[in-house]
Amino acid sequence: MDYSIKLSKEFNLRQDHSANIINLIDEGNTIPFIARYRKEMTGSCDDQVLREFADRLKYLRNLDKRKEEIVASITEQGKMTDEILVALAKAETMTEAEDIYRPYKQKRKTRASVAIERGLKPLAELIMEQREGLSPLVEAEKYVDAEKGVETVEQAIAGASDIIAEIISDDAELRKLLRKKLNEVGEISCKLLEGENAKTYDMYADHTEKVDKIPSHRILAINRGEKEECLKVSIVVDTESFISAVQSSFVKNESESAKIVANSAADAYTRLIFPSVEREVRSELTEKASEQAIKMFEVNLRPLLLQPPLKGKTILGLDPAYRTGCKIAVIDPSGNVLDTAVVFPTPPQNKIEEASQKLNQLIDKYKVDVISIGNGTASKESEIFVANLIKESGKPLSYAVVNEAGASVYSASKLGATEFPDFEPAQRSAVSIARRLLDPLAELIKIDVKSIGVGQYQHDMPENRLEEVLGGVVEDCVNSVGVDLNTASSSLLSYVAGLNKGIAKEIIDYRSKKKFTSREELLQVKKLGAKAFEQCAGFLRITDGNVLDNTAVHPEAYPAVEKLLAFTGYTLKDVAEGKIADIKAKIEEKGWSLAAKECGVGEPTLRDIVNELVKPGRDIRDSLPKPVLRSDLMDLKDLKEGMELTGTVRNVIDFGVFVDIGVHQDGLVHISQISDNYIKHPSDALKVGDVVKVKVLGVDLNKNKISLTMKTSDLPHGLAVGNQKTDRERKEGRRNAEKRREEKKQLSNEELRQILMKKFGR
């Protein structure tokens, strides 16, 4: 297969760009490097497209490898035909390839294999011919042999029927078509079982939904319910219709042999085909749902990691708790720990006055600007305490509640112990909570991304695939921001393109003896060769050396920069002093294409270089919405229908978004309430970290649920949560409407039979 042709069509790329991407990947270049520094070769594909391209390339290569293995196996058996080769060449998925291989695959012991061992295959083949006037019973008498385990004519017929059933079951075209029809007309059916957690799945007590319509999050919820033995799940179809269709495909006439074939076809469908195809369809549904869930995790993780840092601030981190007290850590603008403490403003101690006095002392001593509060246990009481402290003190303070998911994982990790060997785990958590506000990216990459808490069902996902995708997101974020070579942690360095944990450790060891003064010094680091240098150099920053070393301009392009500056009449000193503001205007006068030719680079690369020279040391996160800082707190009871508030998107899921509106409990904006216009998915309109205007639809105090809307149209009266239809009523209405539509679309037995007859030419 010419992968460049196929992938150019799938990704709508020029074929030469597709071929270049394949070559660049095969040469060992990283995705961030290709995306940033090889734009002319790829048509300026971004990192996300390149990762999808690389995934698809890997799948196609694995598919071809599997096809080669199948060809070798069938050839070795002496059963290879031109028809099989053509069918394999046309197979576009692993499932289709395996269907073709099924008849030749070494099977475990089956009823058919036992019958074949007893010498009954010729009888099965004779019956399948369905010759008029042939008596299967008479023919079967020839195969009665007690020594072979065939003692009666009935046993011979039964064995031959088992062989016929397996032959029908192994028909690749039949399975492909039935799988397709199962996806089109089948329904997922759920029944609630008795169990410890059964109540959790009450909404699926008697639930049916079309296979091709069920959303990903419900597939994963149903799977979890089945795994916990709370749900019985199956796919329901019109069995008689499918059996009739299969029979029509193999029954040629009304002979005695044909009757046996018809019964064998029914047996093949119910005992072999349907259970197998049902598993395959459910497996495919789960795979697609998992990919969607991983995609949502990716969509949420990227903006979370790229939250703007709170630069130049002294931050007090507060890790809330009840009995053991709230752990405090104060950090300076560089993230260094200045002080730690423990206070007890929460139940059961309620030492509010003593805690206020201690925090005021720390705030005054270190000139604290912001308090960062973790959102875990006792967070609400801690937030109330902090809001009151700010109000009573009159100090120019503000606070933010940060997602502390994974802080406990970090605090108990080897990395946490290495960073703060003398701290208790809870103290490390307080430091992590403070640093998450100071520089979210630098802190969050220390944590297993599955523990960050912005996904759905992440613990049900294929672990290797999840780690692969999320690792790619972290890598892209780290490299898009850039890393200070002289201050970055080992964790941060390990995500830089071309580096790994081993090289990161060598870099830390090198700089413990002397600071890096240029990117070229990287070549003196052990284990870091020329290829690794090529990949990583452009993403590493040195703030007090050559000004170009503090930009995303790659060292390979430094000669081009010199030509550009000469072309426009500037110097490196002008760049360092920020005196090249009108460089773009000068290039415009002479033309970008001429400038690019003069510098010996492509136009996309030239534009990247110019952007870096205009703002050396820039942080792409500075242009994003800043974190919302508060100085006061509302209670859930303060919320009223129609109240307008400003909030921050905390999580995007398939059916809506959760928004922090400053009442400790995040509110839900259902997908139907996100926009006045139709949107297919919440991620089409919003991402984590977005600051949004919302209006309260309703509040359920008993369940601590807040329903919000972002629609700009006036709200109808009486939309409080308690006045809305229940989930079950809404689902029932949708289900009935869906059934009415499907009744009109459902294929009749005769229509399905005609499709199969036409397909198989029988």
C-alpha positions in Angstrom: 0.0 0.0 0.0 1.2 3.5 -0.8 0.4 5.1 2.5 1.1 8.6 1.3 -1.7 8.4 -1.3 -4.3 6.9 1.1 -3.5 9.3 4.0 -3.4 12.3 1.7 -7.0 11.6 0.8 -8.1 10.8 4.4 -6.5 14.0 5.8 -7.0 16.2 2.8 -3.3 16.8 2.3 -1.1 17.2 -0.8 0.5 13.8 -1.5 4.0 15.3 -1.2 3.2 16.7 2.2 1.8 13.3 3.3 4.9 11.5 2.0 7.1 14.1 3.9 5.3 13.5 7.1 5.7 9.7 6.8 9.5 10.2 6.1 9.9 12.6 9.0 8.2 10.2 11.4 10.3 7.3 10.1 13.5 9.3 10.6 12.7 9.6 14.4 11.5 13.2 14.5 9.1 14.1 17.3 5.6 15.5 16.6 6.3 18.9 18.3 9.5 19.3 16.2 7.8 18.4 13.0 4.8 20.7 13.8 7.0 23.7 14.7 10.1 23.4 12.5 9.1 21.6 9.3 6.0 23.5 8.3 7.0 23.8 4.7 7.3 20.0 4.4 3.9 19.3 6.0 1.7 22.1 4.8 1.8 23.6 8.3 -0.1 20.7 9.9 -0.5 21.3 13.7 0.5 18.8 16.3 -3.0 17.4 16.8 -3.4 16.6 13.1 0.1 15.1 13.0 -0.7 12.8 16.0 -3.9 11.6 14.3 -1.9 11.1 11.1 0.8 9.1 13.0 -1.9 7.0 14.7 -3.6 6.2 11.4 -0.3 5.3 9.8 0.5 2.9 12.6 -2.9 1.3 12.2 -2.5 0.8 8.4 0.9 -0.7 8.9 -0.3 -3.1 11.6 -3.2 -4.0 9.3 -0.8 -4.8 6.4 1.4 -6.8 8.8 -1.6 -8.8 9.9 -2.6 -9.4 6.3 0.9 -10.8 5.5 0.6 -13.1 8.5 -2.7 -14.4 7.3 -1.5 -14.9 3.8 1.5 -16.9 5.1 -0.7 -19.0 7.3 -3.2 -19.9 4.6 -0.5 -20.5 2.1 1.3 -22.8 4.5 -2.0 -24.8 4.7 -2.0 -25.1 0.9 -5.4 -23.4 0.7 -4.5 -20.0 -0.8 -6.6 -18.8 -3.8 -6.8 -15.7 -5.9 -10.2 -14.9 -4.4 -8.7 -14.9 -0.9 -5.9 -12.6 -2.0 -8.4 -10.2 -3.6 -10.6 -10.2 -0.5 -7.7 -9.5 1.8 -6.4 -6.7 -0.4 -9.9 -5.0 -0.2 -10.2 -5.5 3.6 -9.9 -2.1 5.3 -10.2 -3.1 8.9 -8.7 -5.7 11.2 -12.2 -7.2 11.7 -12.7 -7.7 8.0 -9.2 -9.4 7.7 -10.0 -11.7 10.6 -13.4 -12.6 9.1 -11.6 -13.8 5.9 -9.1 -15.7 8.0 -11.7 -17.3 10.2 -12.3 -20.5 8.2 -8.5 -21.2 8.1 -7.8 -20.3 11.7 -6.7 -23.0 14.1 -9.8 -23.4 16.3 -10.3 -24.8 19.7 -12.3 -28.0 19.8 -15.8 -27.4 18.5 -18.8 -29.6 17.6 -17.9 -29.2 13.9 -14.2 -30.1 14.5 -15.3 -33.3 16.3 -17.6 -34.2 13.4 -14.8 -33.6 10.9 -12.6 -35.9 13.0 -15.3 -38.5 12.7 -15.1 -38.3 8.9 -18.5 -36.5 8.3 -17.2 -33.5 6.2 -18.0 -35.3 2.9 -21.5 -35.9 4.0 -21.9 -32.2 5.0 -20.6 -31.1 1.6 -23.0 -33.5 -0.1 -26.0 -32.1 1.8 -24.9 -28.5 1.1 -25.2 -29.3 -2.7 -29.0 -29.8 -2.0 -29.5 -32.1 -5.0 -33.1 -32.9 -5.8 -33.9 -36.5 -5.1 -31.0 -37.0 -2.8 -31.9 -38.7 0.5 -29.6 -37.4 3.3 -30.8 -40.3 5.5 -29.7 -42.9 3.0 -26.4 -41.2 2.4 -25.8 -40.9 6.2 -26.0 -44.6 6.6 -22.6 -44.8 4.8 -21.0 -42.8 7.6 -22.3 -44.8 10.6 -19.2 -46.2 12.3 -19.2 -47.0 16.0 -15.4 -47.0 16.2 -15.5 -43.4 15.1 -18.2 -42.5 17.5 -21.0 -42.4 14.9 -23.5 -45.0 16.1 -26.7 -43.9 14.3 -27.9 -42.1 11.2 -29.2 -39.4 13.4 -25.8 -38.8 14.8 -24.3 -38.6 11.3 -26.9 -36.0 10.3 -26.3 -34.1 13.5 -22.5 -34.0 12.9 -22.9 -33.0 9.3 -25.3 -30.2 10.4 -22.7 -28.9 12.9 -20.1 -28.8 10.1 -22.6 -26.9 7.8 -23.4 -24.4 10.6 -19.7 -23.7 11.1 -19.2 -23.2 7.3 -22.1 -20.7 7.3 -20.8 -19.0 10.4 -17.3 -18.6 8.8 -18.7 -16.8 5.7 -16.9 -13.5 5.8 -19.3 -11.6 3.5 -22.3 -12.8 5.5 -20.8 -11.7 8.8 -19.8 -8.3 7.4 -23.4 -7.7 6.2 -25.0 -9.0 9.4 -22.7 -6.8 11.5 -23.7 -3.8 9.4 -27.4 -4.6 9.8 -27.0 -5.2 13.5 -25.5 -1.7 13.8 -28.4 -0.2 11.8 -31.4 -1.9 13.4 -30.2 -3.4 16.7 -31.1 -1.9 20.1 -29.0 -2.0 23.3 -31.3 -3.4 26.0 -30.6 -3.0 29.8 -32.2 -4.7 32.7 -31.5 -3.8 36.3 -30.3 -6.5 38.6 -30.3 -6.7 42.3 -26.9 -5.6 43.8 -25.1 -3.4 46.3 -24.8 -0.5 43.8 -27.8 -1.2 41.7 -29.5 2.1 42.7 -26.7 4.0 40.9 -28.0 2.6 37.6 -31.7 3.1 38.3 -32.1 5.2 35.1 -31.2 2.0 33.1 -33.7 -0.2 34.9 -35.6 -0.8 31.7 -33.6 1.0 29.0 -33.5 0.4 25.3 -31.6 2.6 22.7 -30.6 2.2 19.1 -27.1 0.9 18.6 -26.2 3.6 16.1 -27.6 6.4 18.2 -26.4 5.6 21.8 -23.9 8.3 22.9 -20.5 7.4 24.2 -21.0 8.3 27.8 -24.0 6.0 28.1 -22.1 3.1 26.6 -19.4 3.5 29.2 -21.9 3.9 32.0 -23.8 0.7 30.9 -20.5 -1.2 30.6 -19.6 -0.2 34.1 -23.0 -1.2 35.4 -22.6 -4.6 33.7 -19.1 -5.0 35.1 -20.4 -4.3 38.6 -23.1 -6.9 38.0 -25.9 -4.3 38.4 -27.1 -4.5 34.7 -27.8 -7.2 32.3 -27.0 -5.9 28.8 -27.7 -7.3 25.4 -28.4 -6.3 21.8 -31.9 -7.0 20.6 -32.9 -7.5 16.9 -35.7 -9.2 15.1 -34.2 -12.7 15.3 -36.7 -14.3 12.9 -36.0 -11.7 10.3 -32.2 -12.3 10.5 -32.6 -16.1 10.6 -34.8 -16.0 7.5 -32.3 -13.9 5.7 -29.4 -16.2 6.5 -31.5 -19.2 5.4 -32.4 -17.5 2.2 -28.7 -17.0 1.4 -27.9 -20.7 1.7 -31.1 -22.7 0.9 -31.4 -23.4 -2.8 -34.6 -25.3 -3.1 -37.2 -27.4 -1.1 -35.3 -30.7 -1.1 -34.7 -32.8 2.0 -31.1 -31.6 2.1 -32.3 -28.0 1.9 -34.3 -28.5 5.1 -31.2 -29.7 6.9 -29.3 -26.6 5.5 -32.1 -24.4 6.7 -32.0 -25.8 10.2 -28.2 -25.6 10.2 -28.4 -21.9 9.1 -30.8 -21.2 12.0 -28.4 -22.9 14.4 -25.4 -21.1 12.9 -27.1 -17.7 13.5 -28.3 -18.3 17.0 -25.4 -20.4 18.4 -22.4 -19.0 16.5 -23.0 -15.9 14.4 -25.1 -13.7 16.6 -23.2 -14.1 19.9 -20.0 -13.5 18.0 -21.2 -10.5 16.1 -22.9 -9.1 19.2 -19.6 -9.2 21.0 -17.8 -7.6 18.1 -20.4 -4.8 17.8 -20.3 -4.1 21.6 -16.5 -4.2 21.5 -16.6 -1.7 18.6 -19.0 0.5 20.5 -16.8 0.4 23.6 -13.7 1.2 21.5 -15.4 4.2 19.9 -16.8 5.3 23.3 -13.3 5.0 24.8 -11.8 7.0 22.0 -14.4 9.7 22.5 -13.8 9.7 26.3 -10.1 9.9 25.7 -10.7 12.7 23.2 -12.8 14.6 25.8 -10.0 14.1 28.4 -7.6 15.5 25.8 -9.9 18.5 25.0 -10.1 19.3 28.7 -6.5 18.6 29.6 -4.9 20.9 27.0 -6.5 24.2 28.3 -6.1 23.1 31.9 -2.3 22.7 31.4 -2.2 26.0 29.5 -3.9 28.1 32.1 -2.1 31.4 32.5 0.4 31.4 35.4 -0.1 33.9 38.2 3.3 35.6 37.6 5.1 37.7 40.2 2.7 36.7 43.1 3.4 35.4 46.5 0.9 32.7 47.2 -0.4 31.0 50.3 -1.5 27.4 49.6 -4.2 25.9 51.8 -4.9 22.2 51.8 -8.3 21.8 53.6 -9.0 19.1 56.2 -11.2 18.5 59.2 -9.7 16.6 62.1 -6.0 16.9 61.1 -6.2 20.6 60.3 -5.6 22.7 57.2 -2.0 22.5 56.0 -0.5 25.8 54.9 2.5 26.6 52.6 3.7 30.0 51.4 5.7 30.2 48.2 7.5 33.1 46.5 7.0 34.1 42.9 9.6 31.5 41.8 7.8 28.7 43.6 10.3 28.4 46.5 8.7 27.4 49.8 9.0 30.3 52.4 7.1 28.8 55.3 4.6 26.1 56.4 2.0 25.8 59.1 -1.1 23.9 60.3 -4.3 25.7 61.4 -7.6 24.4 62.6 -10.5 26.7 61.5 -12.7 23.7 60.5 -14.8 21.3 62.6 -14.3 19.6 65.0 -11.7 22.1 66.5 -13.2 25.3 65.0 -10.2 27.4 66.2 -11.1 30.2 63.9 -9.6 33.1 65.8 -6.3 31.3 66.3 -6.2 30.3 62.6 -7.0 33.9 61.5 -4.2 35.2 63.7 -1.6 32.7 62.2 -2.6 33.4 58.6 -2.5 37.2 59.1 1.0 36.8 60.5 2.1 34.8 57.4 0.3 37.3 55.1 2.0 40.3 56.7 5.4 38.7 57.0 5.7 37.5 53.4 3.4 40.0 51.7 1.0 37.3 50.4 -1.0 38.4 47.3 -3.3 35.4 46.8 -4.6 32.4 48.7 -5.0 29.2 46.8 -7.5 26.8 48.3 -7.8 23.1 47.4 -11.3 21.9 46.5 -11.3 18.7 48.4 -12.7 17.7 51.8 -13.5 20.7 54.1 -13.1 23.0 51.1 -16.4 24.8 51.7 -15.6 25.6 55.3 -12.1 26.7 54.4 -13.4 28.9 51.7 -15.9 30.6 54.1 -13.1 31.1 56.6 -10.8 32.7 54.0 -13.5 34.9 52.6 -14.3 36.2 56.1 -10.6 36.6 56.9 -10.2 38.8 53.8 -13.3 40.8 54.6 -12.3 41.5 58.2 -8.7 42.2 57.6 -9.2 44.8 54.9 -6.0 43.6 53.1 -5.8 43.8 49.3 -6.1 40.0 49.1 -7.9 37.6 46.9 -8.4 33.9 46.7 -9.0 31.1 44.2 -10.3 27.6 44.6 -8.1 25.2 42.6 -8.7 21.6 41.5 -6.6 19.6 43.9 -7.2 16.3 42.1 -3.9 14.3 42.2 -2.3 16.4 44.9 -2.4 13.5 47.3 -0.9 11.3 44.6 2.0 13.7 44.1 2.5 14.2 47.9 2.9 10.5 48.4 5.0 9.9 45.3 8.7 9.4 44.9 9.0 12.7 43.1 7.3 14.5 46.0 9.6 12.9 48.5 12.6 13.8 46.4 11.5 17.5 46.1 10.6 17.8 49.8 12.2 15.0 51.8 11.6 16.8 55.2 7.9 17.5 54.6 4.9 15.4 55.5 2.7 14.4 52.6 0.0 16.9 53.5 2.6 19.7 53.5 3.6 18.7 50.0 0.0 18.9 49.0 -0.3 22.5 50.3 2.8 23.4 48.2 1.3 21.7 45.1 -2.0 23.6 45.6 -0.1 26.9 45.8 2.0 26.1 42.8 -1.0 25.1 40.7 -2.0 28.7 40.8 1.5 30.0 40.3 2.3 27.9 37.2 -0.3 25.2 36.4 1.7 23.5 33.7 4.9 23.1 35.7 3.0 21.6 38.6 0.4 19.4 36.9 2.9 17.6 34.7 4.3 16.0 38.0 1.1 14.1 38.4 -0.3 11.1 36.7 -2.6 12.8 34.1 -5.3 10.2 34.8 -5.6 11.7 38.3 -6.0 15.3 37.3 -9.8 14.9 37.3 -11.1 16.5 34.0 -12.2 13.4 32.1 -15.1 10.9 32.1 -14.6 7.2 33.0 -10.8 7.6 32.6 -10.2 4.6 34.9 -12.2 2.4 32.5 -10.1 3.3 29.5 -7.4 1.1 27.8 -4.5 2.2 29.9 -1.8 2.2 27.2 -3.9 4.2 24.8 -4.9 6.7 27.4 -1.3 7.2 28.4 -0.2 7.5 24.8 -2.8 10.2 24.0 -2.5 12.2 27.2 1.3 12.0 27.1 1.1 13.5 23.7 -1.1 16.4 25.0 1.4 17.1 27.8 4.3 17.0 25.4 2.6 19.4 23.0 1.7 21.8 25.8 5.2 21.8 27.3 6.8 22.4 24.0 4.4 25.1 22.9 5.2 27.1 26.0 8.9 26.4 26.1 11.1 25.4 29.1 13.7 27.4 31.0 16.8 25.2 30.8 18.3 26.6 34.0 15.3 26.3 36.3 13.0 23.6 34.9 12.4 20.5 37.0 13.4 17.0 35.8 9.7 16.2 35.2 9.2 19.2 32.9 12.4 18.6 31.0 11.5 15.0 30.3 8.5 16.2 28.2 10.6 18.3 26.0 10.8 16.9 22.4 13.8 14.6 22.0 14.5 14.3 25.8 13.6 11.5 28.3 13.9 11.0 32.0 17.5 9.8 31.7 18.7 12.8 29.6 16.7 15.2 31.9 18.6 13.8 34.9 21.9 14.4 33.0 20.9 18.0 32.3 20.0 18.6 36.0 23.4 17.1 37.0 25.3 19.3 34.4 23.6 22.5 35.6 24.2 21.7 39.3 27.9 22.4 38.5 27.3 25.4 36.2 24.5 27.3 34.6 23.8 26.9 30.8 24.9 30.1 29.0 23.9 28.9 25.5 21.9 26.2 23.8 25.1 24.9 22.2 26.3 23.8 25.7 23.6 21.1 25.6 25.9 19.1 23.3 28.2 18.7 26.3 25.5 16.8 28.3 26.0 13.1 28.5 23.5 10.9 26.5 22.4 14.0 24.5 23.5 13.4 20.9 23.1 15.5 17.7 19.6 14.1 17.0 18.3 14.8 20.5 19.8 18.3 20.3 18.1 18.9 17.0 14.7 17.9 18.5 14.9 19.7 21.8 17.0 22.9 21.2 14.2 25.1 19.9 12.0 24.4 22.9 14.5 25.2 25.6 15.1 28.8 26.8 18.1 30.6 28.4 17.0 33.9 29.7 20.3 35.7 30.3 22.4 34.8 27.2 22.0 35.3 23.5 18.5 36.8 23.0 17.7 34.1 20.3 18.2 31.4 23.0 15.2 32.9 24.8 12.9 32.4 21.8 11.4 29.5 19.9 13.8 30.2 17.0 15.7 27.0 16.4 19.5 27.2 16.3 19.5 25.9 12.8 17.7 29.1 11.8 20.1 31.5 13.5 21.9 32.2 10.1 18.4 33.0 8.7 17.9 35.5 11.5 21.2 37.3 10.7 20.1 37.6 7.1 16.7 38.8 8.1 18.1 41.5 10.4 20.5 42.6 7.7 17.6 42.7 5.2 15.5 44.9 7.5 18.3 47.0 8.9 18.3 45.8 12.5 20.7 44.1 14.9 20.4 41.5 17.7 20.9 44.3 20.2 17.7 45.9 18.7 15.9 42.6 19.2 17.1 42.4 22.9 16.0 46.0 23.6 12.6 45.6 21.9 13.3 48.1 19.1 12.0 46.2 16.1 8.3 46.9 16.4 8.0 47.8 12.8 9.9 44.9 11.3 6.7 43.4 9.9 5.9 46.7 8.1 9.4 46.7 6.6 9.0 43.1 5.4 5.5 44.0 4.0 7.1 46.7 1.9 9.5 44.3 0.2 7.3 41.3 0.3 7.3 38.2 2.5 8.2 35.8 -0.4 11.2 37.9 -1.3 12.3 38.1 2.4 11.9 34.4 2.8 14.0 33.8 -0.3 16.6 36.2 0.9 16.8 34.4 4.3 16.8 30.9 2.8 13.7 29.7 4.6 10.0 29.1 3.8 7.5 31.8 4.4 5.7 30.0 7.3 9.1 29.6 9.1 9.9 33.3 8.4 6.6 34.4 10.0 7.3 32.3 13.1 10.8 33.8 13.4 9.5 37.3 13.1 6.8 36.7 15.8 9.5 35.5 18.1 11.9 38.4 17.5 9.1 40.9 18.1 8.4 39.4 21.6 11.5 37.4 22.8 10.7 35.4 25.9 7.0 35.6 25.3 4.6 33.1 27.0 1.7 32.1 24.8 -0.4 31.6 28.0 -0.3 35.3 28.7 -2.9 36.0 26.1 -5.4 33.5 27.6 -8.1 34.4 30.1 -6.7 34.9 33.6 -7.8 32.8 36.6 -10.8 34.3 38.4 -9.8 35.6 41.8 -12.4 36.2 44.5 -12.6 38.0 47.8 -16.1 37.0 48.9 -18.2 33.8 48.8 -21.9 33.2 48.1 -23.9 30.3 49.6 -25.9 27.9 47.6 -29.0 29.3 49.3 -28.2 32.7 48.0 -28.8 31.6 44.4 -32.1 32.6 42.9 -33.7 31.7 39.5 -32.6 34.2 36.9 -29.5 35.4 38.8 -26.7 36.3 36.4 -23.1 35.4 37.4 -19.6 35.1 36.0 -18.0 31.6 36.2 -15.1 29.5 35.0 -15.5 26.3 33.0 -14.0 23.5 35.1 -14.9 20.4 33.0 -16.4 19.7 29.6 -18.2 16.4 29.1 -20.4 14.9 26.4 -23.7 16.3 27.7 -22.6 19.7 29.0 -20.1 21.7 31.0 -19.6 22.3 34.7 -19.0 25.9 35.7 -17.5 27.3 39.0 -19.7 30.3 40.0 -18.2 30.9 43.4 -20.6 28.9 45.6 -18.3 25.9 46.1 -20.6 23.6 44.1 -20.1 23.7 40.3 -23.2 24.2 38.2 -24.2 22.3 35.1 -24.9 24.0 31.8 -26.6 21.2 29.8 -25.6 21.1 26.1 -29.1 22.4 25.2 -28.5 25.5 27.3 -25.0 26.4 26.0 -26.0 28.3 22.9 -29.0 29.8 21.2 -27.7 28.0 18.1 -27.4 24.3 17.6 -24.0 22.8 18.6 -23.1 19.2 18.1 -20.9 18.9 21.2 -20.1 21.2 24.2 -16.4 21.3 23.1 -17.5 23.1 19.9 -18.3 26.1 22.0 -16.3 25.9 25.3 -13.1 24.7 26.8 -11.7 24.4 30.4 -10.7 27.7 31.8 -13.1 29.8 29.7 -14.7 32.7 31.7 -18.4 32.7 30.9 -21.6 34.6 31.8 -24.3 32.3 33.1 -27.9 32.6 34.4 -29.4 30.4 37.2 -32.1 28.1 35.9 -32.7 26.4 39.2 -31.2 25.0 42.4 -31.9 21.7 44.1 -30.7 22.2 47.7 -31.4 18.5 48.6 -29.1 17.2 45.9 -26.7 20.2 45.8 -27.4 20.6 42.1 -27.3 23.9 40.2 -28.8 24.2 36.7 -27.4 27.0 34.6 -27.9 28.5 31.1 -25.8 30.5 28.8 -28.6 31.3 26.4 -29.1 34.9 25.8 -32.9 34.6 25.1 -35.3 35.4 27.9 -36.0 32.4 30.1 -39.5 31.1 30.4 -41.0 31.3 33.9 -40.8 28.3 36.2 -37.7 26.6 35.0 -36.5 25.6 38.5 -35.0 22.1 38.6 -37.9 20.8 40.6 -40.4 21.9 37.9 -38.7 20.3 35.0 -39.5 16.9 33.6 -37.6 14.0 35.2 -34.8 12.4 33.3 -36.8 9.3 32.9 -39.8 11.2 31.5 -37.6 12.9 28.9 -35.9 9.6 28.0 -39.2 7.9 27.6 -40.5 10.6 25.3 -37.3 10.4 23.2 -37.5 6.6 23.2 -41.1 6.5 22.0 -40.4 9.1 19.2 -37.3 7.1 18.2 -39.3 3.8 18.0 -42.0 5.5 15.8 -39.3 6.7 13.4 -37.6 3.3 13.4 -40.9 1.4 12.7 -41.1 3.3 9.5 -37.5 2.6 8.6 -37.3 -1.1 9.7 -36.5 -3.5 6.9 -39.1 -6.2 6.2 -38.0 -9.8 6.2 -38.3 -9.9 2.5 -36.2 -6.7 1.9 -33.4 -8.1 4.1 -33.6 -11.4 2.3 -33.3 -9.7 -1.1 -30.2 -7.8 0.0 -28.5 -11.0 1.1 -29.6 -12.8 -2.0 -28.2 -10.0 -4.2 -25.0 -9.9 -2.1 -24.2 -13.6 -2.3 -25.7 -14.1 -5.7 -27.5 -17.2 -4.5 
